[in-house]
Amino acid sequence: MRLPNAVHEAGSWRIKEIVPDFTLEDVWALPVDGGADDFPRLLELATSLDPANASSLPARALWRIRDRLGAWFHLGRITGGGAGPRAADGTEPDDGEAGLPIPGTEQTSLAERLPDDLRSSPWDHDFCSLPFQPLYCIDHEAAAEISNKTVHGVMHLGWADQSSAGQDGGRFQGQMAVYVKPRGAFGKAYMAFIKPFRLMIVYPALTRQVERQWKDRQR
């Protein structure tokens, strides 16, 4: 379920101090819940997602089309593990992907903005099929970034305490927030073009996949 941005903004998430110049594009409630100590399970699940091979045919097709267009027009890949230097097909990423400055700054990574306590936070999971680079991971939240020729973006995962929502204390629910900073007019046009596909096909398919895998692991 998509949430109002205000729900995320009301939380005391550390990401907000890192990306004050980014736009909060999307906030989603994930169909997973658990106790205070279950956040690592969500992080493990999220880093193992493989949208290019999703069970949803439309989502799978869109993801693969975007990767193909990215290769043709040098827009940057959206498939391939973030921890390694190579794309999923074994080729080197476009030289322009690595080292692109964050729009409006001379920084190439949000890691340069992290305070000391977040800079030293551990990250025990590698992205298997998504080209994200981990930023930080603490008790109830984690963030990773992606950079290509259309946008510099951040995926934030949070483990939201539901007691503040009038529910029983000790229960938490997963939330995903996406922050973006488009690269110029082309990046803004690209984000506007893909928004309907993202909201109606890609995110719903991913959340269903998360729900299925979460229930499987509970069993």
N, C-alpha and C positions, 0 to 999 in steps of 0.2 A: 504494500500500500504506500502510495506517495504521501509524504507529509508536508505540511507548510514549512517554509524555511524557518519560521519563527520557533518551531519546536527544537530544531538543532541550535539555533542562536541562543535559546534560553539556557542551554546546558553549559556547564563549566569546562568545555573541551579545550585542551591546550592548543589545538590546531588554529584556533582563532587568533592567537598572538603571532602565529607564523605567517599567515596569509591575509593580512588586513587589506592588501591591494588586489586580492582575487575576488571573483564573483562566486557566490554560493549558487550553483546551477541546479542541483537536485538534492532532495533528501528522501530517503526511503526507509520505511520500517521493514525489517527483514522478518520473515516468518519463523524465527527461532527464539527460544527463551530458555532460561535456566537460572542457576544460582550465581552468586557473586564470582565464583572461581571458574566459571565455564567459558570465559572469554577466549582463552587459548584455543578451545575447540572451534569457535567461530573463525578465528584467524587461520587455523589450519585448513578449514573447509574453504574459506574464501581464496586462499592462495593456490588451492588445487583446482579451481574452476577452469574449464576449457571451453569458452564460448564458440570457438571454431568447430567444435564437435558436439555442440549442444543437441539435446533430443528434439528441440523445436526446429523444424525445417526452416521457417522464415528467419529466425534469429541466426541459425547456422549459415544460411545463404548470405544474409546481410554482412555478417562478420567476414566471410571469405571474399565477398565482393569488395569490401573496404580494404582488405589486405592487398588484393590484386590491383585496385586503383592506386593504393599507396605505393606499390612497387613501380607502376607505370609512370606516375606523376611525381615520384620522389617526395611523397607526403610523410613518410615514416610508417613503420609497421605497428600493428596493434596486436599481433600474435607473436609469441616467442617469449621464453622465460626472461624475466628482468635481471636475473643474477648473472647471466652469461653475456659474452660479447657478440654472439652470433644469433641470427634469426632461426626460426624453427626449421627452415629448409637448409640450414648450414651456411648460408651466405652471410657476409659481413653486413651490418646495418649501414644505411646511408651515412656517409661521412658528416652530413649536416645534422643528423639526429643528436649525436653526442656533442656536447659543448655549446648548443644553442643557448643564448642568454634568455633569461626570463624576460618577457616583454616589459620594456620600461626600466630595466635594470641592467647592471653588468654581471649579475650573478648567473651562474649556469645551473645551480641546484639550490633547492630550499634547505638542503643540509647546511649551507653556509649561514642560515638564519637561526639554527637551533641553539637554544641555551644549553649550557654544559650538562644539565641533568638529563635532557632529552638526547643530546648527542651521544651519550654513553649508554643509552637504554638498549637492551638486547633485542635482537630480532632472530628468532629461531626457525623461521619458515621462509623458504624461497618460493617465488612465483614460478609455477610450472609452465603456464601457457600465456601469461599476460606480461607485457613489457614494462612492468612497474619496477621502480627502484625503492626499496624500503627507506623510510625516513626515521621513524621512531616507533617504539612499542612500549606502552606502560600498562598498568593494571587493567584499565577499562577502555583503552583506546589505542589505536594504531593508525599510522598514515604512510602512504607511499605516493610517489610522484611519477608522472610520465611526461616526456617532452618529445614533440615532433614538430613538423613544419606548419601545423595548423594551430596548435595550442600547447600551453604548459598547464598540466592538470594535476589534481590531487584527489586520491580516493581516501576517505576517512572512514574507518570502522569504529563504532562506539558500542559500548555495552551499557545501555540506559537503564537506570534504576526506575522501576515501575511504581515504587511506593509514592513517588511524587505525583503520579497520575491517579492516585486514589486506589491503587491495587495493593495486594498483600505485600508487605515488606519482604525483602530477600529475593524478589524475583526481578530478573533483568531481561531486556529484549535487545536484539541486535538492531543497529541503525547504520545506514550507509549514507554518507554525504559526499558530493562531488563538487570540488572547487575548480574553477577554470580561469585562465587568462589567455584569451585568443591572441594570435599573432596578426595584428593589423586587420584591415577590412576583409581580407580573404578569410582569416580565421573566424571572424564574427559571422560572415556569410555561411561558412561551412557549419558552424555550430547551429545556426538557425535552420539550415537545410536538414540536418540529421535529427533535429529535436523530435519531430513526430515519430520517426522510426525508433528512436531511443526510448521514448516514453511508452509507445504502444506495443513494441515488439521485443526489443533487446532487454530492457530492465525487467519486464514481467517474466520473460523466459528465464532470466538468471535467478530471480527470486524463487521461482518454482523449482529450479534445480537445487538451490540452497535448501529449500524446505524438504525436498525428497532426501537429499543426502544427510541432512540433520536427523530426520526421523530414522533413516537406515542406521546411523551411528548410535542412536539411542537404543535401538533394538539389539 
